[in-house]
Amino acid sequence: MGVGGKFWDLLKPYARHEGPDFLREKRVAVDLSYWIVQHETAIKATHVRKPHLRLTFFRTINLFSKFGALPVFVVDGTPSPLKSKARIARFFRFSGVDVSGLPVAEGVSAERNKTFLKCVQECVELLELFGMPVLKANGEAEALCAQLNAEGLVDACITADSDAFLFGAKCVIKCVKPNTKEPFECYHISDVEAGLGLKRKHLIAISLLVGNDHDLNGVQGIGLEKALRFVQSFSEDEILNQLHEISNGNSPSLQIVSKVVDEIILCPDESPARSKTSHCSFCGHPGSKRAHFKSSCEYCGTSTSQGCTRKAEGFKCNCSSCNKDRKEKEQQKHENWHIKVCNKISTEPNFPNDDIIRMYLCNKHGNFTAGDGLCLSWRCPDTEILVDFLDFHQHWEPSYVRQRMLPMLSTIYLREMAAKPEKTMLYGQYVFDSIQRVKIRYGHQSYVIRWRKVTSTAGSIVRTNSVEESDKPQEEIVEIDEFIDHLDEDTAPQIHIDDECCFLLTDENMELIRVAFPEEVERFWHEKELKASKRRKGSGFKNEGSSEKSESPKSKRVQLRLTEFYRSAKVAAIHAKQGDLANNSENQEDGPSKGKTKVSSSNLPKSVRRRLLFE
């Protein structure tokens, strides 16, 4: 939740929609609880076993390999007593119980339910097997994410709690939509400051007025728009002090406004008399109607004989007297509104809560400080232990786990090759073979890389359907548009068997491939240019042939006679029929061998092919 009153809608106009390369080679803090609670959506979409593990598995692989980010996962610690009270109050409120007179013991600390804690622990074990750094906050996970972002240890935070800005976050990614052209909905505090004029203490004041995770009620009768307008009238340095002064009833601004309003409203006889200029009821300008009938006024701009023009409906005079009167009324209206808001604040008991203010302004939400030199490191995943872990919890086949982990392993391999080129193998058994083509997915380009398995497979493996697909001529640039999977499961690497050799096709970042294998990239584009030049030469020959045909007398635009037209069409139909018969005879000769290939490929299931390749 975070700040109440639809706070995200207030920030929505200042959101940036970033592309898939926004987080590449950047560190990002992830609120793990935000991911886990979304497994309820996955359950509604499809019934799976332990959806929190499945969601964490695929999202981590996507975030690391597809988007190239370096994630740091943060889990909640012991909730504060204020958060525990608010959680209990929310539970009773949703249950339809009046909590106004419900006594809550001081210092209460309610832990989350055991089922949720078990989900968190299982996800932490999975992430540690992935080799990802996992940190535990003292209290709220979004608070530690914001601290890491404020101290420059990470570049952004992924959380849906809007109070991350109140804890000092600079860049917050509210949601990630992997299957879109702009997958990141990103909010920068600098954009909020420029657009709304709100800084950190302003946001804290708004949360105190409208409610937050630690105080659900806020101030009765004050919504988000009213709170925004109120805090914008003060600077960041004085807003929190003004809230204390108004709550105590001795605010200097409140006393001044009260005195002005008393002079204007309560004591009209003592206020200085204001001379109001008379206005014409016909044209609405200063002057009398009788005088304007004799001669037109200077404001109408008509000739003396025509007289003044009748005022339109909703007419407002712009003379100095009327402008001054409108400004005074507007000021009086604003002062009255300000007085009402201050009265509502002053009647709220125990407002503002100093414990909430200190919690938001605290800059130590973990068991470390910036001076300690926190070391965030990412290591290679323990693949075999991970296979056993997912086999136990998810009942997944080992070959399935290895296949789905291959994008992460290939990303780690390419980064190591870019940093220190060595003749090593991917996962100990695959070597770089070639660049197949350029793939365009949601407007983002990537290379399709072909990896060859070094260890020989069984010689009796027959060609499968994937081989038949690989034998087809492939385009060098392919555009793909896929549906959104609720579990964020990405496309698995494609398996091909060609001449009894196993190959894998994976999608890799173009810049990463260029740094790791510059010679292969240069060879790929050189071959592509040669193919393009051959196509241009072929098209040139066709154009020359067509020009020669156009020069022949028969190709001129001459209308044929009816008998000539039908004779030519009949001859063309006879030739086409003869060509079809010849093709059918050739197909019958090659028929038995092709039929055997299809039969053999259908006898080998997809799971068997995967086990042969990944085990």
CORMO-V600123 format. One record per helix or strand. SS is the DSSP state (hx for helix, st for strand). FROM is the first residue (numbers start at 1). LEN is the number of residues. If there is no record, write none. Layout:
BEGIN
((SS/FROM/LEN) (SS/FROM/LEN))
END
This chain:
BEGIN
((hx/7/8) (st/16/3) (st/27/5) (hx/32/5) (hx/39/7) (hx/51/16) (st/70/6) (hx/81/14) (hx/114/17) (st/133/4) (hx/141/10) (st/156/3) (hx/162/3) (st/171/6) (st/184/5) (hx/189/8) (hx/200/11) (hx/224/8) (hx/236/13) (hx/252/15) (st/279/1) (st/286/1) (hx/289/6) (hx/320/28) (hx/354/8) (hx/370/3) (hx/383/11) (hx/398/22) (st/426/1) (st/430/12) (st/444/10) (hx/465/7) (st/477/4) (st/494/5) (st/501/8) (hx/510/7) (hx/518/34) (hx/553/3) (hx/562/41) (hx/606/9))
END
